[in-house]
Structures are given as structure tokens and as C-alpha cells.
Amino acid sequence: MSKEGESELPETKPKKRATVASVDKKVDDLIEVMDIIHSDVMDLKRVLKGFLEILGDNSKPKGPEKPPSENYDNSMYG
């Protein structure tokens, strides 16, 4: 059994408090990661726009349709 002076609960260590320096370091790390993610998302958007341009060129006309090149006399009397 235990000694009379000891309690059966384990001693709890006081939690280490965050310092301004440690919080500042973590914020800097977070900002760096966010910058990397932002640049990756921009790269993905650029690639997707390129794919849409490649795929979209074949499916939609670029301007008004040209009239047929054959010359017909469309006059009323002739």
C-alpha cells in the first residue's frame, strides 16, 4: 500500500504557458504555409484555365459565321 504522506493521484505538472515568441513563431509558420497554398492554388487555376481554353476552342465558334464563298446573283431581276 502507499505511504501515509503520499496521495494516490499522480502529480500534475503545471501547463507550460505560451510565450509571445512561441506564438509569433507559430504565426510566421502559418503565414508561410498559407503563402505556399495560395501559390499552389493560383498555379492550379492557371492550368485549369489553359485546359478550358484548349477544350473550348473546338466547341464554340470564334466569331460570326462567314457567308458561303459562292457568288449567287440574289437580285430580283436577274
C-alpha positions in Angstrom: 0.0 0.0 0.0 1.1 3.6 -0.1 2.8 5.7 2.5 0.8 8.0 4.7 2.2 11.2 3.2 1.6 10.3 -0.5 -1.7 10.8 -2.3 -2.8 8.2 -4.8 -3.3 10.8 -7.5 -0.3 11.4 -9.8 1.2 14.8 -9.5 0.0 17.1 -12.3 2.6 19.3 -13.8 1.6 22.9 -14.4 0.9 23.5 -18.1 3.6 25.4 -20.0 2.3 28.8 -20.9 2.7 30.1 -24.4 5.2 32.9 -24.7 4.9 35.8 -27.2 7.9 34.4 -29.0 6.5 31.0 -29.4 3.1 32.3 -30.7 5.0 34.6 -33.1 7.0 31.7 -34.5 3.8 29.7 -35.0 2.1 32.6 -36.7 5.1 33.0 -39.0 5.0 29.3 -39.9 1.3 29.5 -40.6 1.7 32.5 -42.8 4.5 30.7 -44.8 2.2 27.7 -45.3 -0.7 29.9 -46.4 1.6 31.6 -48.9 2.6 28.2 -50.3 -1.0 27.0 -50.5 -2.0 30.3 -52.2 0.7 30.0 -54.9 -0.3 26.3 -55.5 -4.0 27.3 -55.9 -3.0 30.0 -58.4 -1.0 27.5 -60.4 -3.9 25.1 -60.4 -6.3 27.9 -61.6 -3.9 28.8 -64.4 -3.6 25.2 -65.5 -7.4 24.8 -65.4 -7.9 27.9 -67.5 -5.4 26.6 -70.0 -7.4 23.3 -70.3 -10.6 25.2 -70.7 -9.1 27.3 -73.5 -7.8 24.2 -75.3 -11.1 22.3 -74.9 -13.3 25.3 -75.5 -11.6 26.3 -78.8 -13.1 23.4 -80.7 -16.6 23.6 -79.3 -17.6 27.3 -79.7 -17.3 29.5 -82.8 -14.8 32.4 -82.5 -16.9 34.9 -84.5 -19.8 35.2 -86.8 -20.1 32.6 -89.5 -18.8 33.6 -92.9 -21.3 33.6 -95.8 -20.7 31.0 -98.5 -17.9 31.8 -100.9 -20.0 31.0 -104.0 -21.3 34.0 -105.9 -25.0 33.9 -106.4 -26.9 36.6 -108.1 -29.5 37.4 -105.5 -31.0 40.3 -107.3 -34.7 40.4 -108.0 -34.4 40.8 -111.8 -31.5 39.0 -112.8 
